[in-house]
């Protein structure tokens, strides 16, 4: 039986953010470059074969650096008017 890793395991091994690893896997899957031992499990969780880790690293190296930027936090301010302010 072949050992398979989750996306989190692979991200930890190659020291990359999970989002970049997921993007690389989806690109490889779209091209049909993953081995038959790597597969999508339950429509959301990948099981990745050790043979595909080098391919994932190569795709991550090709990704633009902007993909690694974390999403910026959006701050929403809620203003509540009191009854005195509403009458103005």
Residue frames as qw, qx, qy, qz and C-alpha x, y, z in Angstrom:
[[0.000, 0.889, 0.457, 0.000, 0.00, 0.00, 0.00],
 [0.418, 0.448, -0.002, 0.790, 1.33, 3.43, -0.99],
 [0.266, -0.525, -0.420, 0.691, 1.72, 6.14, 1.62],
 [0.156, 0.673, 0.394, 0.606, -0.26, 9.26, 0.73],
 [0.261, -0.213, -0.354, 0.873, -0.13, 12.72, 2.23],
 [0.095, 0.847, 0.507, -0.130, -2.72, 15.44, 2.77],
 [0.333, 0.798, 0.061, 0.498, -2.24, 18.98, 1.46],
 [0.416, -0.877, 0.169, -0.170, -1.34, 20.14, 4.97],
 [0.857, -0.319, 0.289, 0.282, 1.35, 17.44, 5.22],
 [0.683, 0.428, 0.230, 0.545, 2.84, 18.43, 1.87],
 [0.038, 0.917, 0.019, 0.397, 2.72, 22.14, 2.76],
 [0.610, -0.755, 0.238, 0.006, 4.58, 21.43, 5.98],
 [0.873, -0.053, 0.294, 0.386, 7.18, 19.26, 4.21],
 [0.558, 0.432, 0.241, 0.666, 8.02, 21.82, 1.55],
 [0.275, -0.476, -0.285, 0.785, 7.43, 24.83, 3.84],
 [0.043, -0.196, -0.424, -0.883, 4.84, 26.56, 1.64],
 [0.439, 0.079, 0.351, -0.823, 1.39, 27.96, 2.42],
 [0.469, 0.243, 0.842, -0.107, -1.48, 25.51, 1.95],
 [0.494, 0.731, 0.203, -0.423, -3.13, 27.79, -0.63],
 [0.233, 0.695, -0.571, -0.370, -0.09, 27.65, -2.91],
 [0.227, -0.169, 0.957, 0.062, 0.13, 23.87, -2.57],
 [0.508, 0.470, 0.661, -0.291, -3.57, 23.51, -3.39],
 [0.427, 0.780, -0.102, -0.445, -3.17, 25.79, -6.43],
 [0.058, 0.544, -0.789, -0.280, -0.21, 23.76, -7.66],
 [0.356, 0.072, 0.929, -0.073, -2.11, 20.48, -7.25],
 [0.523, 0.632, 0.433, -0.373, -5.11, 21.85, -9.12],
 [0.324, 0.747, -0.398, -0.423, -2.84, 23.02, -11.96],
 [0.079, -0.339, 0.924, 0.160, -1.17, 19.61, -12.17],
 [0.443, 0.300, 0.815, -0.223, -4.54, 17.88, -12.08],
 [0.484, 0.726, 0.131, -0.470, -5.88, 20.14, -14.83],
 [0.282, 0.667, -0.605, -0.333, -2.90, 19.26, -17.02],
 [0.978, 0.036, -0.120, -0.167, -3.20, 15.57, -16.16],
 [0.413, 0.619, -0.595, 0.304, 0.33, 15.49, -14.73],
 [0.532, -0.467, 0.562, -0.428, -0.47, 13.83, -11.40],
 [0.151, 0.164, -0.971, -0.084, 0.18, 10.12, -11.03],
 [0.596, -0.322, -0.577, -0.456, -2.76, 7.77, -10.66],
 [0.536, -0.252, -0.686, 0.424, -1.80, 7.33, -6.99],
 [0.018, -0.172, -0.297, 0.939, -2.81, 10.93, -6.18],
 [0.135, -0.491, -0.739, -0.441, -6.53, 11.60, -6.10],
 [0.291, -0.324, 0.126, -0.892, -9.28, 13.86, -4.83],
 [0.244, -0.226, -0.919, 0.212, -11.06, 12.24, -1.91],
 [0.061, -0.658, -0.680, 0.318, -14.68, 13.13, -1.05],
 [0.273, 0.793, 0.351, 0.416, -14.65, 16.12, -3.45],
 [0.163, -0.966, 0.053, -0.196, -12.53, 18.25, -1.10],
 [0.554, -0.694, 0.452, 0.083, -9.49, 16.49, 0.32],
 [0.638, 0.604, -0.472, -0.077, -6.49, 15.46, -1.76],
 [0.864, -0.356, 0.330, 0.135, -4.43, 12.33, -1.13],
 [0.381, 0.843, -0.367, -0.096, -1.01, 12.96, -2.63],
 [0.973, 0.018, -0.030, 0.229, 1.53, 10.30, -3.55],
 [0.535, -0.650, 0.223, 0.492, 5.20, 10.88, -2.72],
 [0.581, 0.187, 0.496, 0.617, 6.07, 10.81, -6.43],
 [0.172, 0.802, 0.411, 0.397, 4.08, 13.99, -7.02],
 [0.413, -0.814, -0.144, 0.383, 5.76, 16.15, -4.37],
 [0.452, -0.256, 0.349, 0.780, 8.66, 17.12, -6.66],
 [0.167, 0.497, 0.597, 0.607, 6.15, 18.08, -9.38],
 [0.243, -0.876, -0.416, 0.009, 4.26, 20.23, -6.87],
 [0.474, -0.628, 0.065, 0.614, 7.48, 21.99, -5.87],
 [0.373, 0.060, 0.495, 0.782, 8.27, 22.71, -9.53],
 [0.001, -0.699, -0.565, -0.438, 4.83, 24.21, -10.15],
 [0.379, -0.847, -0.265, 0.261, 5.06, 26.32, -6.98],
 [0.479, -0.375, 0.233, 0.759, 8.40, 27.69, -8.21],
 [0.216, 0.309, 0.570, 0.730, 6.66, 28.75, -11.46],
 [0.125, -0.807, -0.577, -0.011, 3.77, 30.49, -9.67],
 [0.160, 0.696, -0.045, 0.698, 3.90, 34.28, -9.52],
 [0.305, 0.009, -0.632, 0.712, 4.95, 35.68, -6.16],
 [0.354, -0.218, 0.055, -0.908, 1.68, 37.63, -5.82],
 [0.736, -0.241, -0.540, -0.329, -0.15, 34.33, -5.23],
 [0.583, -0.112, -0.654, 0.469, 1.73, 34.01, -1.94],
 [0.084, -0.277, 0.243, -0.926, 0.41, 37.29, -0.52],
 [0.037, -0.370, -0.858, 0.354, -2.04, 36.74, 2.26],
 [0.048, -0.710, -0.528, -0.464, -5.48, 38.28, 1.79],
 [0.086, 0.268, -0.300, 0.911, -5.75, 41.66, 3.42],
 [0.110, -0.458, -0.785, 0.403, -8.01, 42.04, 6.39],
 [0.089, -0.514, -0.376, -0.766, -11.06, 44.13, 5.71],
 [0.106, -0.257, -0.627, 0.727, -12.33, 46.26, 8.57],
 [0.174, -0.577, -0.564, -0.565, -16.01, 47.19, 8.58],
 [0.046, -0.042, -0.494, 0.867, -17.15, 49.90, 10.91],
 [0.188, -0.608, -0.734, -0.237, -20.75, 49.93, 12.04],
 [0.011, -0.140, 0.223, -0.965, -22.21, 53.27, 13.06],
 [0.215, -0.569, -0.793, 0.019, -25.28, 53.19, 15.28],
 [0.062, -0.419, -0.010, -0.906, -27.24, 56.40, 15.63],
 [0.027, -0.287, -0.756, 0.587, -29.03, 57.14, 18.84],
 [0.109, 0.727, 0.675, 0.058, -32.62, 58.40, 18.81],
 [0.120, -0.832, -0.084, 0.535, -31.43, 61.98, 19.46],
 [0.212, -0.394, 0.560, 0.697, -29.16, 61.89, 16.38],
 [0.236, 0.339, 0.839, 0.354, -31.90, 60.45, 14.17],
 [0.084, 0.828, 0.510, -0.219, -34.25, 63.37, 14.84],
 [0.205, -0.611, 0.198, 0.738, -31.72, 65.89, 13.42]]
